[in-house]
Amino acid sequence: MQKTMNFRTFFWALGILCALFLGLFLILSGKMNEKQQQENALRMTLNRLEEENKEIEAELKLVDTEDYVVTSAMTNYAFMNKNDLRFQFTNPEALYAYTESELKIMMDELAD
């Protein structure tokens, strides 16, 4: 005698499989939407950083020019006038006699 599956069992199995596939589909589509939002946020951050990088590169091109040195000295530090002799320090720490760590050691020795 040949055993066959009745329709009721078949439809129950089919319903369970459909529910499983629907659940997995909803979970995966939710994760896909979340990843899409993350991608959009990262693209916006990338665009912002690229713009910032362009601004910094443009500023770096200007830093070595004489006009930048003059403008910086006049606006930020009020150091000079238009026809004054100009120069720029590349290592301003070299102007100080002691470094921060040397000053701290000296102050500690004086305190004792």
C-alpha positions as CSV (number, residue, x, y, z in Angstrom):
1,M,0.0,0.0,0.0
2,Q,1.4,3.4,-1.0
3,K,1.4,6.2,1.6
4,T,0.5,9.7,0.4
5,M,0.4,13.0,2.2
6,N,-3.0,14.4,2.7
7,F,-3.9,17.9,1.7
8,R,-4.2,19.2,5.3
9,T,-0.6,18.2,6.2
10,F,0.7,19.6,2.9
11,F,-1.0,23.0,3.5
12,W,0.3,23.1,7.1
13,A,3.9,22.4,5.9
14,L,3.5,24.9,3.1
15,G,2.1,27.5,5.5
16,I,5.0,27.0,7.9
17,L,7.6,27.3,5.1
18,C,5.9,30.5,3.8
19,A,5.9,32.0,7.3
20,L,9.6,31.1,7.7
21,F,10.4,32.7,4.3
22,L,8.3,35.7,5.1
23,G,10.1,36.2,8.4
24,L,13.5,35.8,6.9
25,F,12.5,38.2,4.1
26,L,11.4,40.9,6.6
27,I,14.5,40.5,8.7
28,L,16.8,40.7,5.7
29,S,14.9,43.7,4.2
30,G,15.2,45.5,7.6
31,K,18.9,44.9,7.7
32,M,19.2,46.0,4.1
33,N,17.4,49.3,4.8
34,E,19.7,49.8,7.8
35,K,22.8,49.2,5.7
36,Q,21.4,51.6,3.1
37,Q,21.0,54.3,5.7
38,Q,24.5,53.6,6.9
39,E,25.8,53.9,3.4
40,N,24.0,57.2,2.9
41,A,25.4,58.6,6.1
42,L,28.9,57.5,5.1
43,R,28.5,59.0,1.7
44,M,27.5,62.3,3.3
45,T,30.5,62.1,5.6
46,L,32.8,61.3,2.7
47,N,31.5,64.3,0.7
48,R,32.0,66.6,3.7
49,L,35.5,65.3,4.3
50,E,36.4,65.7,0.6
51,E,35.2,69.3,0.7
52,E,37.2,69.9,3.9
53,N,40.2,68.3,2.3
54,K,39.9,70.6,-0.8
55,E,39.8,73.6,1.6
56,I,42.9,72.4,3.5
57,E,44.8,71.7,0.2
58,A,44.0,75.2,-1.0
59,E,45.2,76.6,2.3
60,L,48.4,74.6,2.1
61,K,49.1,76.0,-1.4
62,L,48.7,79.5,0.1
63,V,50.8,78.9,3.2
64,D,54.2,79.0,1.4
65,T,53.4,82.2,-0.4
66,E,54.6,85.6,0.7
67,D,51.1,87.0,0.7
68,Y,49.9,84.5,3.2
69,V,52.8,85.3,5.5
70,V,52.1,89.0,5.3
71,T,48.3,88.6,5.7
72,S,48.8,86.2,8.6
73,A,51.2,88.4,10.4
74,M,49.0,91.5,10.0
75,T,45.6,90.0,10.8
76,N,46.4,87.4,13.4
77,Y,49.4,88.9,15.2
78,A,49.5,92.6,14.2
79,F,53.2,92.2,13.8
80,M,53.9,94.1,10.6
81,N,53.0,96.7,8.1
82,K,53.0,96.5,4.4
83,N,56.6,97.5,3.7
84,D,58.3,95.8,6.7
85,L,60.9,93.1,6.3
86,R,59.2,89.7,6.5
87,F,60.2,86.2,7.6
88,Q,58.4,83.2,9.0
89,F,59.4,80.7,11.7
90,T,59.0,77.1,10.7
91,N,59.9,75.9,14.2
92,P,58.8,78.5,16.8
93,E,59.7,76.1,19.6
94,A,63.4,76.8,18.8
95,L,63.0,80.4,20.0
96,Y,62.5,79.3,23.6
97,A,65.4,78.5,25.8
98,Y,63.9,75.4,27.4
99,T,61.3,72.9,26.4
100,E,58.2,72.2,28.5
101,S,59.7,69.1,30.0
102,E,62.9,70.9,30.9
103,L,61.0,73.7,32.5
104,K,59.0,71.2,34.6
105,I,62.2,69.5,35.8
106,M,63.8,72.9,36.7
107,M,60.6,74.0,38.6
108,D,60.6,70.7,40.5
109,E,64.3,71.1,41.4
110,L,63.6,74.7,42.6
111,A,60.7,73.6,44.7
112,D,62.8,71.0,46.7
